[in-house]
Amino acid sequence: MKKLITGIAVAVMFTSAAFADVIEGNWRTQSGETAAIAKCGGSFCITLKTGEHAGKRIGKLSNNGSKYKGTITDPADDKTYSGSATISGSTMSMTGCAFKIFCKSQKWTKQ
């Protein structure tokens, strides 16, 4: 019985990891901080783990096919912008826009 329970626990761990979304995990921001992206409700929340603003939630994105869309907050001034992200391998392109015409982009790398 103990082997069966252990086997089930191992299978659940591998199954959960296999179905994790590619955006989930720790990312190194362009400025060098670490940001954690994890599920929160039906979306993915971005929280800074290191740096001056550690612990601050700076974004919330939803999966829309191969892109992610939502909001991105600049932690220095708490201004929130429409945001999007695309992932290619271990690189994520993050873009925040004000009025859909004034945009800034950054490249983040998966840790």
Backbone as CSV, one residue per row, in Angstrom:
resi,resn,N_x,N_y,N_z,CA_x,CA_y,CA_z,C_x,C_y,C_z
1,MET,0.823,-1.188,0.000,0.000,0.000,0.000,0.871,1.257,0.000
2,LYS,1.946,1.245,0.812,2.823,2.407,0.893,3.469,2.699,-0.459
3,LYS,3.870,1.645,-1.204,4.475,1.831,-2.526,3.465,2.442,-3.492
4,LEU,2.214,2.021,-3.406,1.167,2.553,-4.274,0.960,4.040,-4.015
5,ILE,0.887,4.425,-2.753,0.692,5.837,-2.398,1.890,6.665,-2.844
6,THR,3.098,6.163,-2.638,4.305,6.862,-3.079,4.303,7.010,-4.587
7,GLY,3.937,5.962,-5.304,3.872,5.998,-6.766,2.866,7.018,-7.263
8,ILE,1.719,7.101,-6.613,0.695,8.069,-6.989,1.207,9.486,-6.739
9,ALA,1.853,9.709,-5.609,2.387,11.041,-5.286,3.413,11.466,-6.328
10,VAL,4.298,10.567,-6.733,5.309,10.874,-7.748,4.638,11.172,-9.084
11,ALA,3.636,10.394,-9.459,2.926,10.617,-10.711,2.228,11.970,-10.722
12,VAL,1.635,12.367,-9.604,0.969,13.665,-9.511,1.985,14.788,-9.655
13,MET,3.154,14.657,-9.025,4.191,15.686,-9.137,4.622,15.857,-10.584
14,PHE,4.902,14.748,-11.290,5.338,14.837,-12.674,4.234,15.355,-13.575
15,THR,3.013,14.952,-13.342,1.891,15.420,-14.148,1.694,16.916,-13.951
16,SER,1.765,17.408,-12.724,1.606,18.837,-12.453,2.699,19.639,-13.137
17,ALA,3.926,19.173,-13.070,5.034,19.870,-13.704,4.888,19.842,-15.219
18,ALA,4.397,18.751,-15.766,4.253,18.630,-17.206,3.209,19.595,-17.748
19,PHE,2.206,19.941,-16.943,1.149,20.818,-17.406,1.325,22.266,-16.958
20,ALA,2.441,22.599,-16.362,2.698,23.985,-15.980,2.822,24.821,-17.251
21,ASP,2.292,26.014,-17.222,2.372,26.908,-18.367,3.804,27.409,-18.517
22,VAL,4.240,27.657,-19.752,5.626,28.072,-19.993,5.973,29.408,-19.341
23,ILE,4.977,30.223,-19.063,5.257,31.530,-18.450,5.541,31.399,-16.950
24,GLU,5.100,30.324,-16.329,5.290,30.150,-14.893,6.761,29.935,-14.553
25,GLY,7.190,30.548,-13.452,8.557,30.359,-12.981,9.210,31.676,-12.638
26,ASN,10.519,31.629,-12.450,11.298,32.824,-12.119,11.976,33.351,-13.377
27,TRP,11.914,34.671,-13.529,12.473,35.347,-14.692,13.422,36.446,-14.235
28,ARG,14.532,36.602,-14.941,15.483,37.687,-14.687,15.051,38.854,-15.574
29,THR,14.711,39.986,-14.933,14.274,41.160,-15.686,15.465,41.817,-16.372
30,GLN,15.174,42.716,-17.284,16.241,43.406,-18.006,17.131,44.208,-17.066
31,SER,16.563,44.692,-15.951,17.355,45.473,-14.996,18.015,44.611,-13.918
32,GLY,17.838,43.272,-13.995,18.560,42.370,-13.101,17.794,41.808,-11.919
33,GLU,16.560,42.257,-11.684,15.766,41.700,-10.587,15.205,40.341,-10.994
34,THR,14.730,39.610,-10.005,14.033,38.359,-10.271,12.545,38.592,-10.073
35,ALA,11.759,38.178,-11.068,10.307,38.271,-10.994,9.744,36.862,-11.064
36,ALA,8.808,36.557,-10.178,8.148,35.248,-10.178,6.796,35.395,-10.859
37,ILE,6.498,34.454,-11.753,5.199,34.430,-12.416,4.514,33.131,-12.026
38,ALA,3.321,33.277,-11.457,2.574,32.112,-10.971,1.085,32.306,-11.259
39,LYS,0.373,31.181,-11.291,-1.067,31.237,-11.491,-1.715,31.983,-10.334
40,CYS,-2.713,32.781,-10.668,-3.538,33.439,-9.657,-4.931,33.559,-10.269
41,GLY,-5.818,32.718,-9.794,-7.138,32.658,-10.418,-6.999,32.094,-11.819
42,GLY,-7.610,32.722,-12.787,-7.497,32.285,-14.175,-6.407,32.998,-14.938
43,SER,-5.556,33.744,-14.234,-4.499,34.520,-14.871,-3.141,34.132,-14.298
44,PHE,-2.128,34.917,-14.648,-0.779,34.747,-14.117,-0.342,36.072,-13.520
45,CYS,0.053,36.052,-12.249,0.495,37.259,-11.552,2.018,37.331,-11.563
46,ILE,2.531,38.545,-11.716,3.968,38.797,-11.732,4.321,39.542,-10.445
47,THR,5.213,38.960,-9.661,5.630,39.563,-8.396,7.148,39.649,-8.360
48,LEU,7.670,40.826,-8.033,9.118,40.974,-7.901,9.603,40.242,-6.653
49,LYS,10.681,39.490,-6.796,11.252,38.731,-5.682,12.497,39.387,-5.112
50,THR,13.191,40.185,-5.912,14.427,40.825,-5.464,14.391,42.303,-5.835
51,GLY,15.350,43.040,-5.320,15.474,44.448,-5.666,14.721,45.359,-4.714
52,GLU,14.723,46.628,-5.035,14.127,47.668,-4.200,12.627,47.450,-3.978
53,HIS,11.954,46.857,-4.947,10.504,46.686,-4.864,10.095,45.224,-4.633
54,ALA,10.968,44.452,-3.997,10.687,43.030,-3.736,9.352,42.877,-3.013
55,GLY,8.568,41.915,-3.459,7.270,41.642,-2.865,6.114,42.352,-3.556
56,LYS,6.417,43.266,-4.434,5.380,44.051,-5.106,4.870,43.313,-6.344
57,ARG,3.535,43.226,-6.471,2.942,42.643,-7.676,2.992,43.701,-8.767
58,ILE,3.574,43.329,-9.916,3.752,44.301,-10.996,3.004,43.930,-12.266
59,GLY,2.198,42.910,-12.215,1.456,42.591,-13.423,0.517,41.423,-13.263
60,LYS,-0.404,41.351,-14.223,-1.347,40.248,-14.288,-1.653,40.018,-15.762
61,LEU,-1.368,38.811,-16.226,-1.537,38.474,-17.636,-2.421,37.246,-17.796
62,SER,-3.150,37.202,-18.894,-3.952,36.030,-19.247,-3.429,35.459,-20.553
63,ASN,-3.508,34.155,-20.674,-3.042,33.465,-21.871,-4.072,33.657,-22.980
64,ASN,-3.592,34.092,-24.131,-4.449,34.297,-25.291,-3.769,33.623,-26.480
65,GLY,-3.824,32.296,-26.531,-3.106,31.563,-27.574,-1.627,31.550,-27.274
66,SER,-0.823,32.069,-28.195,0.629,32.091,-27.986,1.094,33.380,-27.329
67,LYS,0.168,34.312,-27.089,0.499,35.581,-26.439,-0.184,35.667,-25.089
68,TYR,0.364,36.534,-24.273,-0.218,36.834,-22.973,-0.553,38.320,-22.968
69,LYS,-1.727,38.661,-22.449,-2.144,40.066,-22.404,-2.715,40.390,-21.036
70,GLY,-2.563,41.648,-20.648,-3.093,42.082,-19.358,-2.576,43.443,-18.994
71,THR,-2.092,43.576,-17.743,-1.583,44.859,-17.267,-0.189,44.682,-16.671
72,ILE,0.605,45.733,-16.822,1.957,45.785,-16.272,2.058,47.089,-15.483
73,THR,2.598,47.019,-14.264,2.754,48.204,-13.426,4.226,48.526,-13.257
74,ASP,4.581,49.785,-13.459,5.940,50.241,-13.209,6.087,50.376,-11.691
75,PRO,6.943,49.584,-11.059,7.017,49.608,-9.597,7.551,50.925,-9.036
76,ALA,8.265,51.699,-9.838,8.842,52.950,-9.349,7.791,54.038,-9.149
77,ASP,6.758,54.065,-10.024,5.759,55.128,-9.906,4.324,54.604,-9.783
78,ASP,4.178,53.289,-9.729,2.875,52.632,-9.586,1.896,52.954,-10.717
79,LYS,2.387,53.337,-11.876,1.520,53.560,-13.039,1.329,52.225,-13.751
80,THR,0.082,51.954,-14.143,-0.256,50.695,-14.782,-0.539,50.920,-16.260
81,TYR,-0.028,49.997,-17.078,-0.135,50.085,-18.527,-0.726,48.795,-19.083
82,SER,-1.283,48.874,-20.291,-1.686,47.638,-20.943,-0.396,46.904,-21.296
83,GLY,-0.405,45.604,-21.121,0.823,44.852,-21.318,0.608,43.589,-22.117
84,SER,1.700,43.095,-22.669,1.665,41.830,-23.392,3.025,41.151,-23.268
85,ALA,3.012,39.865,-23.486,4.254,39.092,-23.431,4.192,37.978,-24.458
86,THR,5.331,37.698,-25.063,5.481,36.538,-25.939,6.740,35.810,-25.494
87,ILE,6.725,34.500,-25.621,7.846,33.685,-25.161,8.418,32.900,-26.334
88,SER,9.741,32.915,-26.404,10.464,32.127,-27.392,11.625,31.458,-26.669
89,GLY,11.514,30.152,-26.467,12.537,29.428,-25.716,12.595,29.914,-24.287
90,SER,13.764,30.397,-23.871,13.918,30.883,-22.499,13.909,32.413,-22.430
91,THR,13.420,33.061,-23.481,13.353,34.519,-23.522,11.900,34.980,-23.628
92,MET,11.562,35.976,-22.827,10.226,36.553,-22.887,10.355,38.026,-23.255
93,SER,9.565,38.459,-24.237,9.489,39.873,-24.606,8.277,40.457,-23.911
94,MET,8.511,41.412,-23.018,7.446,42.092,-22.278,7.291,43.491,-22.854
95,THR,6.045,43.892,-23.104,5.764,45.226,-23.635,4.666,45.877,-22.818
96,GLY,4.884,47.128,-22.438,3.870,47.919,-21.758,3.574,49.148,-22.588
97,CYS,2.277,49.473,-22.759,1.894,50.597,-23.613,0.915,51.526,-22.905
98,ALA,1.098,52.812,-23.135,0.139,53.821,-22.700,-0.562,54.308,-23.958
99,PHE,-1.869,54.277,-23.953,-2.686,54.715,-25.085,-2.403,53.927,-26.366
100,LYS,-1.845,52.746,-26.246,-1.537,51.835,-27.358,-0.561,52.398,-28.381
101,ILE,0.036,53.559,-28.087,1.002,54.109,-29.038,2.370,54.384,-28.406
102,PHE,2.394,54.629,-27.119,3.658,54.866,-26.418,4.035,53.575,-25.699
103,CYS,4.913,52.797,-26.320,5.242,51.467,-25.787,6.732,51.349,-25.473
104,LYS,7.014,50.546,-24.460,8.388,50.180,-24.104,8.430,48.665,-23.968
105,SER,9.540,48.099,-24.425,9.687,46.639,-24.349,10.948,46.273,-23.584
106,GLN,10.910,45.091,-22.993,12.061,44.527,-22.295,12.147,43.040,-22.632
107,LYS,13.364,42.517,-22.542,13.587,41.078,-22.691,13.914,40.512,-21.313
108,TRP,13.193,39.476,-20.914,13.457,38.773,-19.675,13.933,37.360,-20.013
109,THR,14.770,36.769,-19.146,15.244,35.402,-19.375,14.807,34.499,-18.234
110,LYS,14.442,33.290,-18.581,13.971,32.311,-17.592,15.173,31.845,-16.781
111,GLN,14.966,31.718,-15.469,16.042,31.242,-14.579,15.913,29.769,-14.347
